[in-house]
Amino acid sequence: MKDNIERMKQFIRLGFNDCSIDFKIREVNGKNIVELVKVVKDYNKFNGKAVAEAIEKIIKVWDPHKQLFFSFGREGSCVLYIDLPYWENDKKEKEQKTKLTLDLLKETKTDELWIEKGSGLVRAWWD
């Protein structure tokens, strides 16, 4: 597994070294995504440390047994997707957790932030 995270970090380094302006590493767990976003220290408004801290808080917002999946890369500039867990039991609780997730991402000075209705896919983009 350590080899895998090192390869993902190298892929991120290459992509942000202007090898590609459109790439993503998909379906990464919380622990690994924190390490990956830190690879990009600063890029335009994106601050890897601040985003990593926000992700750590987001992971704590959701129940430990609720698996969050992340995608990270570039769509011109830095982009992060969070696939929020499907939740049918308590819709009000999910709404509160989703709002808190968006609020934590807003603190990282995103330029674009939205959630796809019906799917629970969050997109954050920094220019």
N, CA, C and O atoms as a Tinker XYZ file with bonds, in Angstrom:
   508  protein
     1  N      0.822000   -1.200000    0.000000    73     2
     2  CA     0.000000    0.000000    0.000000    64     1     3
     3  C      0.861000    1.257000    0.000000    63     2     4     5
     4  O      0.508000    2.251000   -0.636000    81     3
     5  N      2.003000    1.222000    0.718000    73     3     6
     6  CA     2.880000    2.385000    0.755000    64     5     7
     7  C      3.401000    2.715000   -0.645000    63     6     8     9
     8  O      3.509000    3.884000   -1.015000    81     7
     9  N      3.727000    1.662000   -1.430000    73     7    10
    10  CA     4.146000    1.877000   -2.813000    64     9    11
    11  C      3.072000    2.591000   -3.615000    63    10    12    13
    12  O      3.366000    3.482000   -4.412000    81    11
    13  N      1.823000    2.191000   -3.398000    73    11    14
    14  CA     0.710000    2.758000   -4.132000    64    13    15
    15  C      0.564000    4.253000   -3.840000    63    14    16    17
    16  O      0.394000    5.042000   -4.770000    81    15
    17  N      0.626000    4.653000   -2.578000    73    15    18
    18  CA     0.496000    6.082000   -2.237000    64    17    19
    19  C      1.679000    6.868000   -2.791000    63    18    20    21
    20  O      1.511000    8.013000   -3.210000    81    19
    21  N      2.850000    6.288000   -2.800000    73    19    22
    22  CA     4.016000    6.976000   -3.365000    64    21    23
    23  C      3.855000    7.177000   -4.868000    63    22    24    25
    24  O      4.239000    8.220000   -5.396000    81    23
    25  N      3.294000    6.193000   -5.559000    73    23    26
    26  CA     3.033000    6.343000   -7.001000    64    25    27
    27  C      1.988000    7.425000   -7.250000    63    26    28    29
    28  O      2.112000    8.209000   -8.191000    81    27
    29  N      0.949000    7.467000   -6.399000    73    27    30
    30  CA    -0.064000    8.517000   -6.550000    64    29    31
    31  C      0.540000    9.894000   -6.313000    63    30    32    33
    32  O      0.222000   10.840000   -7.033000    81    31
    33  N      1.402000   10.016000   -5.319000    73    31    34
    34  CA     2.065000   11.303000   -5.061000    64    33    35
    35  C      2.903000   11.721000   -6.262000    63    34    36    37
    36  O      2.891000   12.889000   -6.652000    81    35
    37  N      3.626000   10.781000   -6.847000    73    35    38
    38  CA     4.444000   11.089000   -8.023000    64    37    39
    39  C      3.560000   11.531000   -9.188000    63    38    40    41
    40  O      3.906000   12.460000   -9.919000    81    39
    41  N      2.432000   10.870000   -9.355000    73    39    42
    42  CA     1.491000   11.236000  -10.409000    64    41    43
    43  C      0.999000   12.672000  -10.208000    63    42    44    45
    44  O      0.915000   13.443000  -11.163000    81    43
    45  N      0.678000   13.020000   -8.972000    73    43    46
    46  CA     0.247000   14.392000   -8.645000    64    45    47
    47  C      1.368000   15.378000   -8.960000    63    46    48    49
    48  O      1.131000   16.407000   -9.593000    81    47
    49  N      2.585000   15.071000   -8.522000    73    47    50
    50  CA     3.730000   15.966000   -8.796000    64    49    51
    51  C      3.899000   16.199000  -10.292000    63    50    52    53
    52  O      4.099000   17.333000  -10.727000    81    51
    53  N      3.820000   15.135000  -11.075000    73    51    54
    54  CA     3.964000   15.269000  -12.523000    64    53    55
    55  C      2.855000   16.128000  -13.112000    63    54    56    57
    56  O      3.115000   17.008000  -13.933000    81    55
    57  N      1.633000   15.876000  -12.699000    73    55    58
    58  CA     0.502000   16.628000  -13.224000    64    57    59
    59  C      0.564000   18.104000  -12.897000    63    58    60    61
    60  O      0.209000   18.945000  -13.723000    81    59
    61  N      1.013000   18.421000  -11.695000    73    59    62
    62  CA     1.097000   19.822000  -11.294000    64    61    63
    63  C      2.389000   20.476000  -11.749000    63    62    64    65
    64  O      2.599000   21.666000  -11.517000    81    63
    65  N      3.246000   19.717000  -12.386000    73    63    66
    66  CA     4.456000   20.275000  -12.984000    64    65    67
    67  C      4.191000   20.541000  -14.465000    63    66    68    69
    68  O      5.086000   20.436000  -15.303000    81    67
    69  N      2.936000   20.889000  -14.764000    73    67    70
    70  CA     2.471000   21.242000  -16.098000    64    69    71
    71  C      2.582000   20.135000  -17.126000    63    70    72    73
    72  O      2.669000   20.407000  -18.324000    81    71
    73  N      2.580000   18.884000  -16.672000    73    71    74
    74  CA     2.511000   17.760000  -17.606000    64    73    75
    75  C      1.084000   17.541000  -18.089000    63    74    76    77
    76  O      0.865000   16.984000  -19.165000    81    75
    77  N      0.113000   17.982000  -17.290000    73    75    78
    78  CA    -1.292000   17.810000  -17.664000    64    77    79
    79  C     -2.132000   18.844000  -16.931000    63    78    80    81
    80  O     -1.882000   19.160000  -15.768000    81    79
    81  N     -3.129000   19.364000  -17.631000    73    79    82
    82  CA    -4.033000   20.307000  -16.969000    64    81    83
    83  C     -5.387000   19.670000  -16.676000    63    82    84    85
    84  O     -6.289000   20.331000  -16.161000    81    83
    85  N     -5.529000   18.385000  -17.004000    73    83    86
    86  CA    -6.803000   17.709000  -16.756000    64    85    87
    87  C     -6.539000   16.252000  -16.381000    63    86    88    89
    88  O     -6.396000   15.394000  -17.252000    81    87
    89  N     -6.477000   15.986000  -15.094000    73    87    90
    90  CA    -6.287000   14.625000  -14.598000    64    89    91
    91  C     -6.868000   14.522000  -13.198000    63    90    92    93
    92  O     -7.032000   15.522000  -12.499000    81    91
    93  N     -7.176000   13.292000  -12.802000    73    91    94
    94  CA    -7.665000   13.036000  -11.446000    64    93    95
    95  C     -7.221000   11.662000  -10.974000    63    94    96    97
    96  O     -7.148000   10.714000  -11.756000    81    95
    97  N     -6.931000   11.572000   -9.708000    73    95    98
    98  CA    -6.776000   10.285000   -9.043000    64    97    99
    99  C     -8.118000   10.044000   -8.376000    63    98   100   101
   100  O     -8.579000   10.866000   -7.583000    81    99
   101  N     -8.745000    8.922000   -8.692000    73    99   102
   102  CA   -10.140000    8.679000   -8.297000    64   101   103
   103  C    -10.271000    7.667000   -7.162000    63   102   104   105
   104  O     -9.423000    6.799000   -6.952000    81   103
   105  N    -11.384000    7.830000   -6.441000    73   103   106
   106  CA   -11.813000    6.901000   -5.390000    64   105   107
   107  C    -10.712000    6.593000   -4.377000    63   106   108   109
   108  O    -10.358000    5.438000   -4.137000    81   107
   109  N    -10.196000    7.649000   -3.805000    73   107   110
   110  CA    -9.156000    7.549000   -2.790000    64   109   111
   111  C     -9.809000    7.656000   -1.419000    63   110   112   113
   112  O    -10.749000    8.430000   -1.240000    81   111
   113  N     -9.320000    6.888000   -0.452000    73   111   114
   114  CA    -9.889000    6.977000    0.894000    64   113   115
   115  C     -9.380000    8.235000    1.608000    63   114   116   117
   116  O     -8.488000    8.923000    1.113000    81   115
   117  N     -9.955000    8.518000    2.765000    73   115   118
   118  CA    -9.646000    9.743000    3.494000    64   117   119
   119  C     -8.195000    9.878000    3.906000    63   118   120   121
   120  O     -7.601000   10.944000    3.747000    81   119
   121  N     -7.617000    8.811000    4.434000    73   119   122
   122  CA    -6.226000    8.867000    4.895000    64   121   123
   123  C     -5.284000    9.212000    3.737000    63   122   124   125
   124  O     -4.391000   10.046000    3.889000    81   123
   125  N     -5.480000    8.582000    2.602000    73   123   126
   126  CA    -4.601000    8.826000    1.461000    64   125   127
   127  C     -4.824000   10.182000    0.819000    63   126   128   129
   128  O     -3.869000   10.817000    0.372000    81   127
   129  N     -6.071000   10.640000    0.764000    73   127   130
   130  CA    -6.320000   11.930000    0.115000    64   129   131
   131  C     -5.664000   13.062000    0.891000    63   130   132   133
   132  O     -5.202000   14.034000    0.294000    81   131
   133  N     -5.617000   12.949000    2.211000    73   131   134
   134  CA    -4.951000   13.968000    3.026000    64   133   135
   135  C     -3.476000   14.069000    2.618000    63   134   136   137
   136  O     -2.936000   15.168000    2.497000    81   135
   137  N     -2.843000   12.937000    2.411000    73   135   138
   138  CA    -1.435000   12.935000    1.986000    64   137   139
   139  C     -1.281000   13.500000    0.579000    63   138   140   141
   140  O     -0.321000   14.218000    0.301000    81   139
   141  N     -2.213000   13.184000   -0.305000    73   139   142
   142  CA    -2.100000   13.636000   -1.693000    64   141   143
   143  C     -2.270000   15.144000   -1.840000    63   142   144   145
   144  O     -1.514000   15.776000   -2.578000    81   143
   145  N     -3.244000   15.732000   -1.153000    73   143   146
   146  CA    -3.442000   17.176000   -1.310000    64   145   147
   147  C     -2.276000   17.964000   -0.720000    63   146   148   149
   148  O     -2.015000   19.090000   -1.145000    81   147
   149  N     -1.577000   17.392000    0.248000    73   147   150
   150  CA    -0.413000   18.072000    0.829000    64   149   151
   151  C      0.750000   18.149000   -0.152000    63   150   152   153
   152  O      1.632000   18.994000    0.004000    81   151
   153  N      0.766000   17.285000   -1.156000    73   151   154
   154  CA     1.823000   17.311000   -2.167000    64   153   155
   155  C      1.823000   18.653000   -2.894000    63   154   156   157
   156  O      2.879000   19.176000   -3.250000    81   155
   157  N      0.623000   19.207000   -3.114000    73   155   158
   158  CA     0.481000   20.504000   -3.771000    64   157   159
   159  C      0.431000   21.559000   -2.672000    63   158   160   161
   160  O     -0.630000   21.845000   -2.116000    81   159
   161  N      1.568000   22.122000   -2.374000    73   159   162
   162  CA     1.632000   23.074000   -1.259000    64   161   163
   163  C      0.776000   24.308000   -1.526000    63   162   164   165
   164  O     -0.119000   24.623000   -0.742000    81   163
   165  N      1.039000   24.992000   -2.600000    73   163   166
   166  CA     0.282000   26.178000   -3.012000    64   165   167
   167  C      0.170000   26.180000   -4.528000    63   166   168   169
   168  O      1.147000   25.956000   -5.242000    81   167
   169  N     -1.028000   26.436000   -4.994000    73   167   170
   170  CA    -1.269000   26.541000   -6.431000    64   169   171
   171  C     -2.427000   27.506000   -6.608000    63   170   172   173
   172  O     -3.572000   27.173000   -6.302000    81   171
   173  N     -2.132000   28.701000   -7.101000    73   171   174
   174  CA    -3.122000   29.775000   -7.149000    64   173   175
   175  C     -3.721000   29.946000   -5.744000    63   174   176   177
   176  O     -2.970000   30.174000   -4.796000    81   175
   177  N     -5.045000   29.845000   -5.584000    73   175   178
   178  CA    -5.656000   30.010000   -4.257000    64   177   179
   179  C     -5.620000   28.735000   -3.422000    63   178   180   181
   180  O     -5.944000   28.768000   -2.235000    81   179
   181  N     -5.233000   27.616000   -4.023000    73   179   182
   182  CA    -5.218000   26.335000   -3.327000    64   181   183
   183  C     -4.049000   26.278000   -2.360000    63   182   184   185
   184  O     -2.914000   26.590000   -2.719000    81   183
   185  N     -4.340000   25.872000   -1.121000    73   183   186
   186  CA    -3.305000   25.654000   -0.118000    64   185   187
   187  C     -3.471000   24.224000    0.391000    63   186   188   189
   188  O     -4.443000   23.905000    1.077000    81   187
   189  N     -2.508000   23.368000    0.044000    73   187   190
   190  CA    -2.601000   21.948000    0.363000    64   189   191
   191  C     -2.785000   21.658000    1.835000    63   190   192   193
   192  O     -3.560000   20.778000    2.208000    81   191
   193  N     -2.073000   22.396000    2.675000    73   191   194
   194  CA    -2.178000   22.163000    4.117000    64   193   195
   195  C     -3.579000   22.506000    4.624000    63   194   196   197
   196  O     -4.163000   21.748000    5.399000    81   195
   197  N     -4.116000   23.640000    4.192000    73   195   198
   198  CA    -5.453000   24.060000    4.629000    64   197   199
   199  C     -6.521000   23.078000    4.137000    63   198   200   201
   200  O     -7.445000   22.744000    4.877000    81   199
   201  N     -6.394000   22.624000    2.902000    73   199   202
   202  CA    -7.375000   21.679000    2.359000    64   201   203
   203  C     -7.262000   20.339000    3.088000    63   202   204   205
   204  O     -8.280000   19.716000    3.390000    81   203
   205  N     -6.046000   19.890000    3.373000    73   203   206
   206  CA    -5.855000   18.635000    4.122000    64   205   207
   207  C     -6.514000   18.725000    5.497000    63   206   208   209
   208  O     -7.161000   17.775000    5.939000    81   207
   209  N     -6.353000   19.856000    6.168000    73   207   210
   210  CA    -6.979000   20.038000    7.481000    64   209   211
   211  C     -8.502000   20.018000    7.372000    63   210   212   213
   212  O     -9.181000   19.442000    8.222000    81   211
   213  N     -9.038000   20.650000    6.321000    73   211   214
   214  CA   -10.489000   20.641000    6.114000    64   213   215
   215  C    -10.986000   19.218000    5.859000    63   214   216   217
   216  O    -12.030000   18.822000    6.376000    81   215
   217  N    -10.243000   18.456000    5.069000    73   215   218
   218  CA   -10.633000   17.069000    4.786000    64   217   219
   219  C    -10.635000   16.245000    6.071000    63   218   220   221
   220  O    -11.547000   15.449000    6.296000    81   219
   221  N     -9.632000   16.429000    6.906000    73   219   222
   222  CA    -9.595000   15.698000    8.181000    64   221   223
   223  C    -10.832000   16.007000    9.022000    63   222   224   225
   224  O    -11.391000   15.112000    9.657000    81   223
   225  N    -11.258000   17.262000    9.028000    73   223   226
   226  CA   -12.470000   17.646000    9.764000    64   225   227
   227  C    -13.715000   17.046000    9.128000    63   226   228   229
   228  O    -14.627000   16.607000    9.829000    81   227
   229  N    -13.752000   17.028000    7.797000    73   227   230
   230  CA   -14.900000   16.455000    7.080000    64   229   231
   231  C    -15.036000   14.966000    7.403000    63   230   232   233
   232  O    -16.141000   14.470000    7.621000    81   231
   233  N    -13.919000   14.269000    7.431000    73   231   234
   234  CA   -13.942000   12.840000    7.758000    64   233   235
   235  C    -14.540000   12.625000    9.149000    63   234   236   237
   236  O    -15.293000   11.675000    9.360000    81   235
   237  N    -14.206000   13.502000   10.094000    73   235   238
   238  CA   -14.735000   13.381000   11.456000    64   237   239
   239  C    -16.224000   13.704000   11.535000    63   238   240   241
   240  O    -16.926000   13.192000   12.407000    81   239
   241  N    -16.707000   14.553000   10.627000    73   239   242
   242  CA   -18.126000   14.912000   10.604000    64   241   243
   243  C    -18.992000   13.686000   10.317000    63   242   244   245
   244  O    -20.056000   13.513000   10.912000    81   243
   245  N    -18.530000   12.848000    9.408000    73   243   246
   246  CA   -19.301000   11.667000    9.007000    64   245   247
   247  C    -18.962000   10.509000    9.933000    63   246   248   249
   248  O    -17.831000   10.400000   10.407000    81   247
   249  N    -19.911000    9.666000   10.186000    73   247   250
   250  CA   -19.702000    8.495000   11.044000    64   249   251
   251  C    -18.528000    7.676000   10.521000    63   250   252   253
   252  O    -18.332000    7.577000    9.310000    81   251
   253  N    -17.746000    7.090000   11.425000    73   251   254
   254  CA   -16.579000    6.307000   10.998000    64   253   255
   255  C    -16.930000    5.164000   10.052000    63   254   256   257
   256  O    -16.116000    4.788000    9.209000    81   255
   257  N    -18.118000    4.613000   10.183000    73   255   258
   258  CA   -18.485000    3.502000    9.310000    64   257   259
   259  C    -19.028000    3.967000    7.961000    63   258   260   261
   260  O    -19.287000    3.140000    7.087000    81   259
   261  N    -19.202000    5.255000    7.780000    73   259   262
   262  CA   -19.644000    5.802000    6.502000    64   261   263
   263  C    -18.407000    6.123000    5.668000    63   262   264   265
   264  O    -17.656000    7.045000    5.986000    81   263
   265  N    -18.207000    5.375000    4.629000    73   263   266
   266  CA   -17.005000    5.535000    3.808000    64   265   267
   267  C    -17.160000    6.719000    2.861000    63   266   268   269
   268  O    -18.115000    6.784000    2.086000    81   267
   269  N    -16.232000    7.637000    2.926000    73   267   270
   270  CA   -16.163000    8.738000    1.979000    64   269   271
   271  C    -15.102000    8.403000    0.935000    63   270   272   273
   272  O    -14.054000    7.845000    1.261000    81   271
   273  N    -15.378000    8.742000   -0.304000    73   271   274
   274  CA   -14.382000    8.573000   -1.356000    64   273   275
   275  C    -14.081000    9.929000   -1.965000    63   274   276   277
   276  O    -14.971000   10.765000   -2.123000    81   275
   277  N    -12.817000   10.138000   -2.306000    73   275   278
   278  CA   -12.347000   11.406000   -2.816000    64   277   279
   279  C    -11.656000   11.207000   -4.164000    63   278   280   281
   280  O    -11.096000   10.147000   -4.444000    81   279
   281  N    -11.708000   12.249000   -4.989000    73   279   282
   282  CA   -10.916000   12.315000   -6.212000    64   281   283
   283  C    -10.216000   13.661000   -6.187000    63   282   284   285
   284  O    -10.789000   14.658000   -5.747000    81   283
   285  N     -8.976000   13.689000   -6.660000    73   283   286
   286  CA    -8.193000   14.922000   -6.620000    64   285   287
   287  C     -7.327000   15.019000   -7.865000    63   286   288   289
   288  O     -6.802000   14.019000   -8.355000    81   287
   289  N     -7.189000   16.230000   -8.363000    73   287   290
   290  CA    -6.337000   16.462000   -9.527000    64   289   291
   291  C     -6.497000   17.879000  -10.032000    63   290   292   293
   292  O     -6.621000   18.835000   -9.267000    81   291
   293  N     -6.489000   17.977000  -11.357000    73   291   294
   294  CA    -6.622000   19.285000  -11.998000    64   293   295
   295  C     -7.721000   19.273000  -13.038000    63   294   296   297
   296  O     -7.893000   18.304000  -13.777000    81   295
   297  N     -8.444000   20.341000  -13.079000    73   295   298
   298  CA    -9.322000   20.696000  -14.194000    64   297   299
   299  C     -8.921000   22.126000  -14.526000    63   298   300   301
   300  O     -9.659000   23.073000  -14.254000    81   299
   301  N     -7.747000   22.262000  -15.114000    73   299   302
   302  CA    -7.112000   23.557000  -15.290000    64   301   303
   303  C     -6.376000   23.928000  -14.016000    63   302   304   305
   304  O     -5.162000   24.131000  -14.029000    81   303
   305  N     -7.096000   24.014000  -12.938000    73   303   306
   306  CA    -6.548000   24.293000  -11.615000    64   305   307
   307  C     -6.963000   23.146000  -10.681000    63   306   308   309
   308  O     -7.539000   22.156000  -11.132000    81   307
   309  N     -6.675000   23.279000   -9.405000    73   307   310
   310  CA    -6.930000   22.192000   -8.441000    64   309   311
   311  C     -8.415000   21.890000   -8.301000    63   310   312   313
   312  O     -9.245000   22.797000   -8.231000    81   311
   313  N     -8.735000   20.598000   -8.262000    73   311   314
   314  CA   -10.115000   20.170000   -8.087000    64   313   315
   315  C    -10.162000   18.999000   -7.109000    63   314   316   317
   316  O     -9.291000   18.129000   -7.107000    81   315
   317  N    -11.198000   19.004000   -6.286000    73   315   318
   318  CA   -11.432000   17.930000   -5.325000    64   317   319
   319  C    -12.894000   17.521000   -5.420000    63   318   320   321
   320  O    -13.788000   18.367000   -5.396000    81   319
   321  N    -13.129000   16.221000   -5.527000    73   319   322
   322  CA   -14.480000   15.672000   -5.494000    64   321   323
   323  C    -14.609000   14.822000   -4.235000    63   322   324   325
   324  O    -13.685000   14.102000   -3.858000    81   323
   325  N    -15.758000   14.918000   -3.599000    73   323   326
   326  CA   -16.062000   14.069000   -2.454000    64   325   327
   327  C    -17.378000   13.369000   -2.752000    63   326   328   329
   328  O    -18.397000   14.012000   -3.000000    81   327
   329  N    -17.342000   12.060000   -2.724000    73   327   330
   330  CA   -18.542000   11.265000   -2.922000    64   329   331
   331  C    -19.106000   10.949000   -1.539000    63   330   332   333
   332  O    -18.621000   10.058000   -0.841000    81   331
   333  N    -20.139000   11.699000   -1.161000    73   331   334
   334  CA   -20.735000   11.529000    0.164000    64   333   335
   335  C    -21.504000   10.215000    0.227000    63   334   336   337
   336  O    -22.050000    9.765000   -0.780000    81   335
   337  N    -21.549000    9.603000    1.399000    73   335   338
   338  CA   -22.215000    8.300000    1.511000    64   337   339
   339  C    -23.719000    8.396000    1.310000    63   338   340   341
   340  O    -24.356000    9.395000    1.644000    81   339
   341  N    -24.254000    7.339000    0.762000    73   339   342
   342  CA   -25.707000    7.213000    0.642000    64   341   343
   343  C    -26.272000    7.061000    2.048000    63   342   344   345
   344  O    -25.745000    6.301000    2.860000    81   343
   345  N    -27.350000    7.793000    2.329000    73   343   346
   346  CA   -27.877000    7.815000    3.681000    64   345   347
   347  C    -29.383000    7.948000    3.604000    63   346   348   349
   348  O    -29.897000    8.971000    3.152000    81   347
   349  N    -30.079000    6.942000    4.034000    73   347   350
   350  CA   -31.538000    6.992000    3.936000    64   349   351
   351  C    -32.217000    7.137000    5.287000    63   350   352   353
   352  O    -33.353000    7.607000    5.350000    81   351
   353  N    -31.560000    6.752000    6.359000    73   351   354
   354  CA   -32.200000    6.710000    7.670000    64   353   355
   355  C    -32.658000    8.071000    8.177000    63   354   356   357
   356  O    -33.821000    8.230000    8.550000    81   355
   357  N    -31.770000    9.048000    8.196000    73   355   358
   358  CA   -32.082000   10.345000    8.782000    64   357   359
   359  C    -31.658000   11.444000    7.808000    63   358   360   361
   360  O    -30.512000   11.894000    7.820000    81   359
   361  N    -32.592000   11.863000    6.976000    73   359   362
   362  CA   -32.277000   12.844000    5.934000    64   361   363
   363  C    -31.863000   14.192000    6.524000    63   362   364   365
   364  O    -31.004000   14.874000    5.964000    81   363
   365  N    -32.466000   14.580000    7.647000    73   363   366
   366  CA   -32.103000   15.853000    8.279000    64   365   367
   367  C    -30.644000   15.820000    8.751000    63   366   368   369
   368  O    -29.908000   16.792000    8.587000    81   367
   369  N    -30.243000   14.701000    9.332000    73   367   370
   370  CA   -28.855000   14.569000    9.784000    64   369   371
   371  C    -27.890000   14.622000    8.593000    63   370   372   373
   372  O    -26.828000   15.238000    8.678000    81   371
   373  N    -28.262000   13.978000    7.490000    73   371   374
   374  CA   -27.406000   14.022000    6.304000    64   373   375
   375  C    -27.303000   15.451000    5.779000    63   374   376   377
   376  O    -26.222000   15.889000    5.387000    81   375
   377  N    -28.412000   16.176000    5.768000    73   375   378
   378  CA   -28.394000   17.573000    5.315000    64   377   379
   379  C    -27.458000   18.408000    6.179000    63   378   380   381
   380  O    -26.705000   19.232000    5.660000    81   379
   381  N    -27.499000   18.201000    7.497000    73   379   382
   382  CA   -26.625000   18.953000    8.409000    64   381   383
   383  C    -25.156000   18.618000    8.143000    63   382   384   385
   384  O    -24.315000   19.516000    8.095000    81   383
   385  N    -24.850000   17.348000    7.974000    73   383   386
   386  CA   -23.471000   16.935000    7.714000    64   385   387
   387  C    -22.987000   17.446000    6.359000    63   386   388   389
   388  O    -21.829000   17.836000    6.215000    81   387
   389  N    -23.871000   17.443000    5.378000    73   387   390
   390  CA   -23.519000   17.954000    4.053000    64   389   391
   391  C    -23.235000   19.453000    4.120000    63   390   392   393
   392  O    -22.266000   19.932000    3.530000    81   391
   393  N    -24.088000   20.198000    4.846000    73   391   394
   394  CA   -23.876000   21.639000    4.989000    64   393   395
   395  C    -22.545000   21.921000    5.682000    63   394   396   397
   396  O    -21.803000   22.810000    5.264000    81   395
   397  N    -22.244000   21.175000    6.730000    73   395   398
   398  CA   -20.980000   21.349000    7.443000    64   397   399
   399  C    -19.797000   21.036000    6.527000    63   398   400   401
   400  O    -18.779000   21.728000    6.568000    81   399
   401  N    -19.926000   20.010000    5.712000    73   399   402
   402  CA   -18.883000   19.672000    4.745000    64   401   403
   403  C    -18.631000   20.842000    3.790000    63   402   404   405
   404  O    -17.485000   21.216000    3.544000    81   403
   405  N    -19.702000   21.407000    3.262000    73   403   406
   406  CA   -19.569000   22.546000    2.341000    64   405   407
   407  C    -18.973000   23.765000    3.055000    63   406   408   409
   408  O    -18.133000   24.465000    2.489000    81   407
   409  N    -19.398000   24.018000    4.278000    73   407   410
   410  CA   -18.856000   25.144000    5.051000    64   409   411
   411  C    -17.353000   24.985000    5.287000    63   410   412   413
   412  O    -16.598000   25.953000    5.185000    81   411
   413  N    -16.924000   23.763000    5.603000    73   411   414
   414  CA   -15.490000   23.522000    5.820000    64   413   415
   415  C    -14.693000   23.742000    4.533000    63   414   416   417
   416  O    -13.579000   24.264000    4.571000    81   415
   417  N    -15.256000   23.350000    3.414000    73   415   418
   418  CA   -14.569000   23.583000    2.134000    64   417   419
   419  C    -14.542000   25.067000    1.780000    63   418   420   421
   420  O    -13.545000   25.550000    1.244000    81   419
   421  N    -15.618000   25.798000    2.070000    73   419   422
   422  CA   -15.656000   27.241000    1.800000    64   421   423
   423  C    -14.526000   27.965000    2.523000    63   422   424   425
   424  O    -13.972000   28.935000    2.007000    81   423
   425  N    -14.190000   27.491000    3.711000    73   423   426
   426  CA   -13.107000   28.116000    4.484000    64   425   427
   427  C    -11.757000   28.021000    3.771000    63   426   428   429
   428  O    -10.833000   28.764000    4.100000    81   427
   429  N    -11.636000   27.117000    2.801000    73   427   430
   430  CA   -10.369000   26.969000    2.067000    64   429   431
   431  C    -10.304000   27.884000    0.846000    63   430   432   433
   432  O     -9.392000   27.766000    0.027000    81   431
   433  N    -11.266000   28.791000    0.724000    73   431   434
   434  CA   -11.300000   29.807000   -0.332000    64   433   435
   435  C    -11.491000   29.224000   -1.728000    63   434   436   437
   436  O    -10.795000   29.591000   -2.675000    81   435
   437  N    -12.453000   28.305000   -1.830000    73   435   438
   438  CA   -12.781000   27.742000   -3.131000    64   437   439
   439  C    -13.337000   28.829000   -4.050000    63   438   440   441
   440  O    -13.954000   29.789000   -3.588000    81   439
   441  N    -13.113000   28.670000   -5.346000    73   439   442
   442  CA   -13.727000   29.561000   -6.330000    64   441   443
   443  C    -15.062000   29.013000   -6.809000    63   442   444   445
   444  O    -15.979000   29.769000   -7.129000    81   443
   445  N    -15.157000   27.690000   -6.852000    73   443   446
   446  CA   -16.405000   27.028000   -7.214000    64   445   447
   447  C    -16.641000   25.912000   -6.211000    63   446   448   449
   448  O    -15.726000   25.172000   -5.850000    81   447
   449  N    -17.891000   25.808000   -5.767000    73   447   450
   450  CA   -18.250000   24.758000   -4.826000    64   449   451
   451  C    -19.712000   24.408000   -5.052000    63   450   452   453
   452  O    -20.586000   25.267000   -4.935000    81   451
   453  N    -19.975000   23.163000   -5.371000    73   451   454
   454  CA   -21.348000   22.723000   -5.574000    64   453   455
   455  C    -21.498000   21.255000   -5.235000    63   454   456   457
   456  O    -20.528000   20.506000   -5.118000    81   455
   457  N    -22.760000   20.877000   -5.084000    73   455   458
   458  CA   -23.100000   19.478000   -4.849000    64   457   459
   459  C    -24.108000   19.069000   -5.914000    63   458   460   461
   460  O    -25.080000   19.777000   -6.177000    81   459
   461  N    -23.863000   17.931000   -6.511000    73   459   462
   462  CA   -24.756000   17.406000   -7.537000    64   461   463
   463  C    -25.999000   16.851000   -6.858000    63   462   464   465
   464  O    -25.916000   15.935000   -6.041000    81   463
   465  N    -27.122000   17.399000   -7.194000    73   463   466
   466  CA   -28.395000   16.981000   -6.571000    64   465   467
   467  C    -28.663000   15.508000   -6.880000    63   466   468   469
   468  O    -28.498000   15.050000   -8.010000    81   467
   469  N    -29.073000   14.796000   -5.862000    73   467   470
   470  CA   -29.442000   13.408000   -6.027000    64   469   471
   471  C    -28.306000   12.415000   -5.868000    63   470   472   473
   472  O    -28.531000   11.273000   -5.468000    81   471
   473  N    -27.077000   12.841000   -6.180000    73   471   474
   474  CA   -25.968000   11.882000   -6.109000    64   473   475
   475  C    -25.100000   12.068000   -4.869000    63   474   476   477
   476  O    -24.461000   11.118000   -4.418000    81   475
   477  N    -25.067000   13.268000   -4.319000    73   475   478
   478  CA   -24.207000   13.533000   -3.166000    64   477   479
   479  C    -22.754000   13.744000   -3.545000    63   478   480   481
   480  O    -21.867000   13.603000   -2.703000    81   479
   481  N    -22.498000   14.082000   -4.806000    73   479   482
   482  CA   -21.136000   14.342000   -5.250000    64   481   483
   483  C    -20.831000   15.830000   -5.084000    63   482   484   485
   484  O    -21.500000   16.684000   -5.667000    81   483
   485  N    -19.807000   16.124000   -4.277000    73   483   486
   486  CA   -19.376000   17.497000   -4.006000    64   485   487
   487  C    -18.179000   17.806000   -4.899000    63   486   488   489
   488  O    -17.287000   16.972000   -5.054000    81   487
   489  N    -18.158000   19.003000   -5.488000    73   487   490
   490  CA   -17.011000   19.441000   -6.283000    64   489   491
   491  C    -16.514000   20.767000   -5.726000    63   490   492   493
   492  O    -17.281000   21.712000   -5.542000    81   491
   493  N    -15.209000   20.813000   -5.462000    73   491   494
   494  CA   -14.546000   22.050000   -5.012000    64   493   495
   495  C    -13.428000   22.345000   -5.997000    63   494   496   497
   496  O    -12.658000   21.456000   -6.363000    81   495
   497  N    -13.343000   23.594000   -6.422000    73   495   498
   498  CA   -12.324000   23.977000   -7.406000    64   497   499
   499  C    -11.720000   25.314000   -6.985000    63   498   500   501
   500  O    -12.432000   26.228000   -6.569000    81   499
   501  N    -10.424000   25.407000   -7.097000    73   499   502
   502  CA    -9.686000   26.610000   -6.725000    64   501   503
   503  C     -8.975000   27.141000   -7.963000    63   502   504   505
   504  O     -8.364000   26.374000   -8.708000    81   503
   505  N     -9.054000   28.445000   -8.184000    73   503   506
   506  CA    -8.336000   29.051000   -9.317000    64   505   507
   507  C     -7.193000   29.876000   -8.800000    63   506   508
   508  O     -6.458000   30.473000   -9.586000    81   507
